[in-house]
């Protein structure tokens, strides 16, 4: 069995939908939007379109540029389109699990694209199976589609079915539903994952991040509110807020790592959040050094913030091989350890003979940090001081981030001083949990930090090492 390199955390999926051809042909817009969201998932991707009620789709394993070409895009004609980039944390990485999912039911056809992770998916799936439901995938997105189809038989519209479906779901989700004549978007009542609305030339766009709006030159309108359902049809855009009653709890890692730095989430710029994280680290544990460098890509902005606050020169510390994916698959532990050498090459010209501060976003198991530090010292760095712009991770995530079990998290077995010695750093510091609010410009806790604190927005069942086998 292959395993995913532990160099970074991962979060599943990016979604993009468009109603109307005033901007550009919808399939073309989705193609560009998925390109902009490629950082959210690189395993598979797909596009579905509705052409006067006739739904067609294309999806495959691979990156957006590998799955689609001009002929395929041109063949996907329609007035509505949705797309999906996938990274799997629930369900195997297979073609049948790629999205969008397209279904035929008693009311016709519809397609679904989903980002997130349902904590009660297994419970609902068992309930549906007892009533005769058959499943073609192993992903929780299919559970959402089954419930929508089931609820649609007793209500007047598909958006009403979506509202009733949300009442039965627990966990993190943003999803798009494309019916023959409507584009519907929904965000869970906690707002774990981002979802934004854009508009241009009479076309409406819904996407995981604002960077995807920029890719198609759509104007940012606003974020979809937690619990909100957006309905777009020939009459325009309509909002349903029946489920907007939960406490905001967006994943704080969207700001620290997942989102692109040029995105804005719930009114807060990701780039600015990372600059603040770096500045806080510079104040928390000052160190004498000659250069500050960041681990590409999410560590770069924080390194700039550290440099500005500390007065230590910022420099290019690594060259990244852009042809090695973020979910680099290696068949053995020894090869996984070597993967950093393939993905990141230390810049000897920058670090040789210098005391280096290296800024990264997180430490999960620690092996990647050890390889980074070793590489810098082989390149001639005299000292390497590691700064992490997130707190120590102690708890697994049930909301769509593939944080391992508690047994696998190195912070549960070692103190910071012990970890510093293990990874070979001259000093090590993590962002304080108490400073996370500063990243989102809020005095209130409007984010989920359960992986650091164990304080989940609602009670969840935690997986153990044995559960993964």
VOTI-52580 format. One record per residue: z, x, y of N, C-alpha, C, O in turn. Coordinates in pm, whole numbers, plus 50000, padded with zeros to 5 digits. Atoms other than C-alpha are relative to their C-alpha. Example, Ala and Ser with C-alpha at 12.3 -4.5 7.8 and 13.67 -1.06 7.14 Angstrom:
500005008949881507805123049550500005009050120500665019450118/499944991849881507145136749894500734992350109500904997450220/
This chain:
500005008449880500005000050000500005008750124500835017750136/500024992549876499075013950342501074995150094501474983550089/498985003549903501625014350619499525003650139498735013050155/500394997449862501215013350993500855011150058502075011250042/499314989049937502095044851180501114994850092500904985350167/498855004949924505525041051340500035005250142501075004850207/499984993949867504435057351665500394990350110500994994450210/499715009749896504785025151862500404986849936500174984349818/499805013850039506004989751841498694992750014497784997250084/501215008049989503374963151800500374985450017501434980949974/499785014149971503074927251909498694993049970497624998449995/501245005550051500624902451774499234992050102499724982150157/501105008249952497524890751949499864997950150500834997750226/500385004449867495744882652270499074988249986498254987749894/500855011950005494074849252342499314997950134499835001750239/500805002349880491394838752590499184987549979498564985849874/500805012150008489774805152660499354996850132499885000350238/500705003849878487274791452911499374986349983498864982949877/500665013049995486044756853005498985000250113499345002450229/501055000649899482704754253186499195012750007499685023749979/500914988649994479694776653237499695004550141498715011750163/500264996249862479924780853613500215014750027499625020350119/499704985849982481274816153578498935008749934498355017549997/500994993350083478974828853301499994992549868500874984249846/499955006750129478064817152951501375001949936501865013249928/498624999050048481464809252792500245010849893501245017849899/499804989950104480994831452485500015014150060500765022850015/500034987049933480134860752712501315002750073501835013850071/498724998549930483244854552920501125003249903501955011949930/498954997250100485434853652608499865014249947500865021149928/500244986350047483834885952484500615010250097501305019450055/499454990749901484734903552810501524998850008502225008850022/498565001949997488204888052811500705006649883501765012649899/499414993750118488894899852457499975015150011500895021949965/500044985549975487774934752554501205004250084501855014350055/498894996649912490374934652831501354998649929502325005249968/498765002450075493024922452583500055007949870500925005549786/500084992750127492074947152308501305007249967501615009449849/498744992950024495404965352353501024991549926501974996849868/499055008950066497184934652213499694998049852500514992349780/500335001350141495404935951878498675006249969497685003750037/501234992950035492814957551706499574998149855498665005149809/500335001650141492664944851349498784991249978497934994249895/501125009250012490244915851389499854992450131500734992750216/500215008249881488764893151654498974989349969498244990149871/500945010850023486754861551687499824991450123500644991550214/500315009449893485164835951918499534987049936498764987249840/500485013250040484674798351867499524992850125500144993950231/500555007349886482554776252095499764985549962499534982249845/500345014250018482034739052139498784996850085498814998150207/501245003449933478484728252225499774985049986499244980249886/500115014550001478564691352312500664994049875500144984549816/499245005050114481114686152035499715007049869500425004749771/500314992450121479494709251777500685013650010500345021650098/499234987749994481894737951704499425010449904499205007549786/500454988850083480624771451576500855012250034501505012650139/499134988449978482344805051545499465012449930498615011749841/500274987250067482064841551452501275008550012501855009550119/498844991249999484904864851354499865010149887499165007749789/500084989350100485344896951157501125009950024501785009750127/499054989249984487614926551099499425010550094498225013150090/500454989449913487424953651364500224997150147500774986750183/499865001249856487364958951739498924990950058497934988049991/500925009449937485574936051982498575005550002497624998449970/501324993949993482684960352029499345002049865498135003749857/500554998650135482274963551653499604986549940498664985749861/500205013250059482384926451573498864992450067498174984650001/500995007749925480044913351845498915009050056499165020350098/501094993649928476634923451974499294989350084499704977750085/500675009249909474204907452219499454987849927499534976649978/500595011150073472504886151954501064990049956500844977949965/498925009050043475784872051820500534992150117500724980050107/499505006849881477054864052168499004989450046499394978250081/501035009549956473744847352258499934987849909499564976949953/500075011250095473944825851945501164990350014501084979049966/498825008449984477344812052041499894992050129500484995650231/500275008149881476214785252284501004988550008501364982649906/499085011149983478574759452429500564999550140500315008350222/499395001849869480514746652727501485004050001502075005850108/498604996050015483984755952594500045011249897499295011049800/499884989150098485014787752414501425005450000502085005850104/498724993150012488194804252285499825012449914498925013049830/500094987650077488784838952144501375005749970502385001350025/498744994850052491424859751973499845014549958498895018049887/499834986450053492364896451922501254999949914502284994649957/498855001250089494714900851625500635013349964499965023149933/499174990050068497504924051528500984992249915501634983049965/499205008250092499414911451224501435005049990501675016749959/498614997550038503184909851201500434989649898501454991349831/499755010250102503094878350984498664996649937497744992250006/501285002250066500354874850724499215012849992499245020950084/500714987550025498144902050581498835001750096498354992150155/501154996949917495384919350775498734997849920498185007249861/501175003750079492474901050612499104990950083499514985550185/500965008249927489364882350721500454985550008500304979250112/499605014149997490764848350622501134997450099501314986150144/498925001649902493724854550854499565002750144500355001250237/500504997849864491534863251152499794986650070499664976250005/500085012249920491224838051433498865001250102498355012150127/499455013550008490244814351586499794993549863498854996749790/500125008250119490834790451298499284987150038499604980950140/500775012249974488384761251282500264990049888500214993649770/499605010150097489334728551109499184987250019498754983850129/500585013449999487734695551016501074990349950501694992749846/498995009850041490034665151000499504986250034498354984650075/500465013749989489914627551030499434996650137498604987650148/500475002849865489304628351407498825008850042498325007650153/501114991249966486584654851395500325014549971500835017849863/499764985750019486854692551442500765005550121500665000250232/499354992849891489024715751649500265014349956500235017349837/499744985950027489794752851675501315004050067501694998550170/498704995449950493094771251732500015015250007499525022049916/499724985749986493954806151860501455001450044501884994850139/498544999749982497624816251854500515014250016500075023349945/499284987349981499774844951981501494997149988502014988750062/498565001950012503394846951867500455000249855499755004949766/499425000350135505624841551566500984988449991501944987550069/499135011650018507234809451443501145003649906500905009149798/498864996750085510734813351303500254989549892500984992149797/499835010550102510544780651107498694996949928498524986049874/501315002250061506994784950974500114997249850499454988149799/499895001950145508044788150610500574986349966500124979749872/499405013150021510204757150632498974988850017498904979649936/501015010349975507374736550782498905000549894498434990249848/501054998650101504824750550539500414993749868499614987049803/499505006050124506974740350243499994984750009499644977849914/500005014549979507354705550389498594994349992498364984049929/501385004650004503614702150441499425000849859498694991849816/500524998350136502844715450093500534989149908499814984549819/499435010750081505184689749939499234986950018499224978349929/500785012149972502994663150102498515001949974497684993950016/501374998150045499804677749960499135009150084497955010650054/500814991249915498684701950233499595012549923500375017849844/500504987750061496554731450120499745010150111499215006550217/500124989849898496524764350310498965010549960498935015049845/501064990250024493594788150342500385013950050499675023650024/499564987149946495544816050517501485001949967502124993349906/498564997450015498994831950510500675001850136501725008150146/499464998349865499594829950886500584987050052500174976150013/499335011949947501824806451081499114991950094499414980450124/500935007349914498914797051309499434987849928499164977649991/500535011350075497614774651031501014988649993500634976949986/498965010249997500944756551029499874991550127499984979250122/500175007249875500394747551395498834990249989498954978750030/501175008550012496944733751317500264988049910499824976949941/499685011050091498214712751025500834989350070500584977450054/499145009849932500884696451240499204992450105499354980250118/500815006849900498424689151521499144989249935499064977949983/500855009850070496074672251274500824988249949500384976749956/499115010550051498964652851123500464990750111500424978550096/499505008049889500354641351458498884992350071499134981750129/501115006449930496914632651595499684986049947499144977750020/500315013150059496614602851357500834988750060500494977050044/499115010549948499444584551539500074999650152500854991850208/499984999949853498724592451907498584998550052497614999549976/501305003349941495884585352149499145012150032497925010850044/500784988349959494844620952235500515012549930501625012649878/499594987650065494944656252099501095007050080501915014050022/498914993749924497144667752387501354993649968502375000349970/498765006450042499734641852283500435005349864501635006549837/499684994050130499524656251932500585014050019501495018049945/499454986749970500134690952078501444999050048502295006950007/498635001949951503224678352261500964997049885502065002549880/499155003350115504634663251940500145012049907501195014049846/499944987950083503774695251752501035009850055501795015849978/499064990749938505784716052000501444996449970502305005149961/498655004450032508854695151923500445004849862501645005849835/499684995750137508664707151562499995015249981500405020149876/500134985550013508064744051630501215007350059501785003050160/498994990949947510664771351677499405014050002498665018049912/500484986349993509914806351790499135002450122499164994850219/500844995949889507424823552015498574995749975498024998249868/501405003450016503984809452072499344997050134499914990650221/500985005049904501154806352314498774997049917498335005449838/501205002950077498164788652169499004991950080499354984750173/501105007549944494804774452265499444990849893499314994649777/500665009650089493274743552110498704995950068498694991650183/501305004449950489574736352155499534988149919499214989449800/500575011950064488484701152074498544999050046498105007450125/501395001049955484874689352119499844999050150498815003350203/500175002349856485524680552485501135005550086501105003750208/498834995449924488814697152589500415014149961500215018549847/499294987550025490524730652621501464997650033501804993850145/498575002549983494284728052574500755013149978500455020649884/499174988050011496824756052627501474995949998501874986750069/498575003050009500514755752536500795013149993500375022849931/499084988650002503394780252593501374994849958501814984450005/498725004950053506714777352410501044998650111500945005150215/499015003049895509754764452604500805012050049501375011550158/499304987949955511314799252620499075009450075499535018150149/500964991249933508134815752744500055014249948499935023650027/499894986650056508454845152504498785008750032498925020550062/501244992649978504804855152552499314995050126499454983350161/500645003949873502734854752873498744991749977498094992749874/501235007950000499914830252949499694996350144500554991350216/500375002049860497994827053276498744991650012497954990449918/501155008449969495424804353438499185006650110499735011850207/500904995149898492374815453634498904989950028498714980549951/501075009249964489464798253809498925007550075499215016450155/501124994449925486004807653933498784991149984498404987749871/501245007850001482934787354024500084987449915499134983849847/499845012450074484314755753870500395001649855500604991649786/499554997550137485244772153540501485003750001501945011050088/498594996550016488864774253427500165009649882499505008249779/499754989850102490154803653225501505000149969502324998950060/498614998150042493394807253025500045012749915499225014349823/499974987250070494394841652899501425005249986502335000950057/498684994150022497314862052770500485008150119501675008450148/499604991649887497264885153073498994998850113497844995150092/500885000849883495824886353423498895010449995497855008550058/501074990050009493824917753336498744993949940497644998449971/501165006750058491544894753132499304991250103498084989550096/500625007549891490974872853440499165009450085498055006050126/500734990249920489944903853632498695004049931497695006649999/501184995750075487464912753356498824990650019497674994750009/501095009849979485494880753424499934995550145499234985950179/499995002749856486174880553800500464985850031499954979350122/499375012949972488234848953783501205002250089501885012450079/498854999349911490864842454047501254995249928501254984749863/498715004150057494464841153930500504987650073500594987450195/499455012349943495854806153983501525000149988502234999150088/498564999450023499304807953824500255002549852499325002549771/499614999150140501204813453501500194986049943500584976750014/499605012250070501504785853246501525000549987502065010649941/498545000150005505174775753267500504998949856499834993049772/499415001950133507424778452961500124985249966500684977550044/499955013850044507074745852768498854991450050498734979850011/501075007949938504004734852966498784999149909498495008349832/501285002050064500804720752820498964998050109499144989650198/501095001049905497584725253017498814993649930498424997949821/501175006750054494644701952953498855001650099498984998250217/501184998049916491184710853089498854992249938498494994349823/501145007850046488314686353060499054997550117499155004350220/501005002549895485474671853268500634995150130500004995750236/499305004749880488034657553511500785011150070501375008750176/499274988949941489554691853583501205004349918501245002249796/498824994750067492914707453500501194990850022501454986450134/498835008849993495994686553421501185006949932501015014349835/498784993950053499574697153351500934989449942501124978850001/498995008550062502074681153114501255008349981501225018749916/498784992049998505654692953155501154993649922502324996149951/498965006850078507514671552902500955009649929502115006149905/499184990450075508804702752723500535011450086501035021450034/499564989349910509654723553031501484998850031501874995250143/498565001549980513384723952986500805011749944502035011849952/499304988850062514194756552810500345011050099499835011050212/499634988549920515744788152948498955010949983498595014349870/501014989450009513184815253031500525011749919501655016149935/499574988950084513264843052779498805008449958498595010949839/501174992150032510084863752803500425013449939501435019249979/499704987250065510024894752583499955011350103498925013350168/499924989449900511144923852801499025011449970498645018950059/500954989550036508804946952608498614997350055497775006350058/501275002349931505864929552776499925009050123498855014450153/499994991749880506894948653089500125014849965499525023250032/499774986050035507994980552915498805006149930498485017849951/501024993950085505104984852675498774991549972497664996649987/501125007450056502884956252552498864997550099497705000150068/501035004349906501054944352864499305011950065499855022950074/500714989749925498414964153048500655001750137501144991950194/499274997749874499824980353364499424992550119500124990450218/500595007249887497374961553588500214985049991499684977550073/499715014350013498634927653466501224996050081502085004250112/498855006049933501054904753648500524988949909499774980049871/499415009750093503444884553430501134992650070502084998850119/498995008349934505474855753569500345005150139501505005250180/499844995749862504934869453918500455014350019500645018650133/499524986249991506044905153839498925009549950498415007849839/501004990250039503614934353830500545009549894501635015049909/499574991250110503814954453508500095014550047501025021650010/499984986349948502964987053686501275002650081501925013050065/498794998549918505794981753935501255000449913502195007949941/498844999950092508234974153650500185013649937501315018549924/499914987050066507415006853481500365011150098501075020550062/499574990449898507705026453804501514999450019502185009750031/498555001849983511195011853843500775006049883501805012449902/499334994550118512125021253487500105015250010501155020949980/499984985549984511165057353555500985004550106501695014450089/499094996549891513085058053882501454998649956502295006949989/498635002050050516195044053713500415011449909501525016549918/499704988850091516005070653442500275012950076501135020750038/499784987849921515755097853705501395000250062502005010850076/498665000849939518995085453864501105000249894502195005249919/498975001250104520845079053536500515013449952501725015649942/499614987050058520825114353400499085010850056498135014849989/500864990049938519315139853640499965012949918500925016349849/500154987450070518005172353496499115009150083498205004450150/500874990449932516495203953642498785002649913498905006249796/501244998250076512875206453537498875003850095499025003250217/501154995549922509465218753651498884989850005498064990050097/501105009650008507195190053550500464987549926501284988349835/499775012850069507355153253448498674995549942497664995250012/501215005050064504825140153198500324987049927501474984449894/499835012650072504315106453030499225000149871498185006549861/500725001750126503325097652675499014988550020499434977350049/500995010749980500055078052701500204988549901500574990949786/500395003049863499625050752783501194994550081501294996850201/498965007349928502735030752868501055009050063501785004650151/499044990949939504845061452949499525006150130500315012250202/500554993349882502525072653228500554994350130500945001950219/499515006149875503605047553494501475003450022501885006550134/498584996849988507295053553421500205014650038501125017950112/499904985949965506715091153443499735002150149500365010550213/500274999349856505225086353791501234995650079501605001950178/498785004649934508305066353890501115010249992501845012150089/498984989550016510575093753752499715011550096500625016750162/500384988949913508645120253942500304996950147500845005350218/499785003849860508805101454273501495000050034501895004650141/498565001049973512535095254242500685013649995501575016450075/499344987250021513465130154122499465011250088500155021150114/500624989349924511065150354332499385010749913498855020649965/500614990550093509875168754022498524996749987498164985049976/501455001950003506095173554007499564992349876500024994849765/500615007450110504135148953794498755007449954497995012550036/501184993250052501485163553566499464993549876500134985249814/500635004850123499105156053281500545008149884500365020349877/499374992950110500945164552963499284998949868499465007449780/500695002250126498715150752689498564995650025498254989250124/501335005650007495085144452615499994990449882500354994149771/500005010150106494665112352417498624998349941497634997550014/501245003250071491985106952155499844984949998500534978149922/500175014549988490775072052246499314993749881499184981549874/500705005450117488945068551917500924998349881500474995049771/498995002850101492165066351717500754987750048501374988150154/499465012849955493405030351733501505000050013502205008749960/498575001349978496825019151839500734996549871501944998849859/499395003650128497455006551485499485009349891499105004849783/500524989850090496405038851315500654999049862501875000149850/499495002050135496735033650937499965013149922498935019849917/499924987950082497885062350718500604996649865501544988649857/499525003650134498445061350342501285006749956501855002849854/498784993350043501425084650326500835004150120500325005150232/499104996149892504455094850530499595013250062499655014750184/500394987149945503245130750566498804998850091498735005350195/501175002049916499915119050703500354992350127499764994850232/499585007449881501635094750939500625009650101500435008150222/499384990449909503635123651082498965008650069499165013050183/501054992049941500415142751141499144992250099498364998150174/500885008349918498815113451322500175002750148499225001350224/499794997049858500395122951655499135011650043498635011650156/500854988849967498475155651644498554995650021497815001850098/501355005249987495275135351611499874991550125498864992150195/500065009249887496105109651877500315006950133499665004050234/499544993849876497855131752135500015015149987500635020649896/500024985449999497165168252214500725004850125500305001650236/499294994949883499695185852442499115009150084498325016850030/500744991649907498215202452751500775012950025501695013350107/499304987349986499315238552718499945005250144500895011250193/500144995349861497975245953068501064993950091501434999950192/499025006949916500495220953208501435003849968502275004750057/498604999050042503625227953003500455014149964501655016649954/499624986550045503535264652902500915006950102500595007950220/499054993049916506545283253037500794991150093501424996150187/499355009349908507985251953199501074991649930501044989649809/499015009850045510975228953167499394986250022499044982650134/500805012249998509455195253084500894987849981501754987549893/499455013450024510675159353125498864991649945497834990150011/501035008550059508675136952890500544985749991501634983449937/499585014049992508865099152940499204991749900497984992449897/500665008850097508115074352661500664986250006501684984450072/499535013849988508645037052610501124996349905501954987849939/498995004150099510825035152296500125010449890499245018849871/499834992550123512215052251989500424990149892501434983249905/499715009350109512135032251665500665007449884501845005449855/499434992050110512595056151374500275014550041501125021149982/499734986749946512405088751567499005010649960498925021050025/500894989650049509745107651372498895003150100498505014750115/501054997749902507075103151639500515008350117499835017450164/499434992349891509365116051914500205014549960499975023650039/499814986350050510185146351701498685007650000498645019450036/501304993450002506475153951658499505003150141498895013550164/500404997849861505845150152032500715012250057500105020850120/499224988849947508645174152119499595013149934499465023450001/500434988050071507585198851852498665004950055498475016950076/501304996249946504015198151985500105006450137499395016050166/499834994349867505165204752340500575014149995500185022850073/499394986650009507285234352235499025010149938499025021849975/501044991250055504455248552025499015003650111498465014750112/500904997549888502325245452340500615008950106499945012750202/499384990449909504835267552520501064994650093501555002150178/498955005449915507325243952686501325007049972501705008949856/498724993150017510635261852746501104990149961501924993049874/499045010650029512695229752743499254986750001498274985150073/500585013550000511845193552663501154990050010501984989049921/498995010149975514025166052808499344986349988498484982850068/500655012850025513115131852670500744988750068501974987850061/499465011849933513625099952872499254987749950498024987349950/500565012150061513075065552718500224988250092501364985450129/499855010749901512365035952948500294986549935499864976149984/499385012050059514015010752713501345004349942501555016249918/498734996650065517535009152567499795003449853498685002149800/500084997550144518305019452209499814986749926500434976649961/500345012250075516924994151957500914999049878500975008149796/499045001850109519494979951715499724987949913500254986949802/500185012650071518214945951604498514997049982497705000550068/501405003650022514964932951453499584988250086500424980950140/500545011049922512704908251630499424989549907498804992849806/500595011050076511734873951495498954992550082498494981850043/500875007349908509444864851783498655006650021498025004650125/501354994949994506284884551713499865014850025498735019750037/500054985549988507184921251758500435006049867501445001849811/499684995050134507194941951441501095010850000500935021449941/498834991250008510564958551501500574999049859500774988049809/499585000150140511814968751154501394993849980502024989050073/498665004850034514974958150975501045009350061500735020550101/498924991949942518344970851100500165013249927500495023449988/499844987950079518424995950815499025010950042499315022850028/501044990349966515245012650943500095005250143499405014750179/499904996049860516285015851307500955011750015502135010849981/499224987649997517495050951375501244998850089502225005950065/498855001449911519865039751655501204994049929502334995149978/498885005550077521965021851391500665010349910501675007349845/499454989550087522635054551210500425012550076501125021050020/499714987849925522945080351487500374996850144499854987350203/499725000949857524505084151828498835006250076497965012650017/501064994149919522275094252117500035015249990498985021549983/499904985450012523595130052095499475004749865498785014949858/500514996350133522865131151721498484998749996497795007349941/501445002249999519395116951776499295010950081498205015350046/500564989349919518765142652046499775012749918498735019149928/500124988150086519395170651797498944997849892498175006949861/500945002850108517355153651524498565001450047497725006949975/501384999549953514225150551738499675013150070498525015650105/500244986749944514665185351884499925000650151499375010150206/500045000249853515095175652250501145008350057502165010349992/498934993049930517125195752499500954990350065502114993650088/499145011149959518465163052636499254987049976498024986949966/500605013050031517855126052572500774989250073502004989350077/499345011349934518545094452770499134987649987497904988449989/500665012950010517675057652732500344991750123501404993550184/499715009449892517425030852999501214991549963501304986649850/498815008150025520735012553030499634985249989498794980350064/500225014450015520774976352910500324992650129499694982450159/499575006649878522474967253236498975000750113499084993750213/500994998249893519434978353437498704992449973497784992950055/501235007050034516814956653263499614989650103498424987650130/500295010449900517124929053525499195005550118498384998450178/500714994149887515824953153787498505000949974497705000850068/501414998850032512514956053602499234987350033498034987850061/500675012849974511764919153659500474993550130500254981650152/499575004649867513314915754007500864987449993500684978250073/499205012050016515894890753890501475003449983501825013049915/498574998650020519644887653917500464992749873501534995449819/499705007550121519544863553624499305006549881498335013949897/500674995350121518674871753265498914990149964499194979449909/501135009050024515204856353235499085005849892497905002649886/500804993250102514044877552940500795000849870502014999049869/499364997950130514774883252572500215014949980499275022849986/499664986050029516584915952500500745001149867501545010249847/499255000750126517794906952150499875012649917500805016249843/500154987850081516374938751996500975010950045501275020049968/499014990449951518814958452213501434995149982502335003049953/498645005549991521804935152220500434991449882501624989549859/499685009750105521584911551921500254986150055500634977149980/499795012949935521834882852171498694992249999497934992750096/501235007650014519034860152048500084987150082501164981450096/499995012549921517994830252262500504988049922501054978749981/499435010150089518894808251965500235006649865499615016849837/499684993550128520294815851616498765001449913497994992049897/501134997450089517744831751383500485007249875501525013949876/499694993050124517784844351027499335013750004498145014850031/500514986449993517394882051011499575005049864500255002649764/500504994350124515344899650749500725013049969501165020150060/499434987450044516764928350545498905008449936497775003749919/500964991250064515034957850383499444993649872498254994549845/500445005950127514904939150050499044988350022498204985449937/500885011349971513194909350218498565004450020497654996350003/501354995449968510204931050307499205003649876497985004949884/500664995250120509404940949949499314988849924498704991349819/
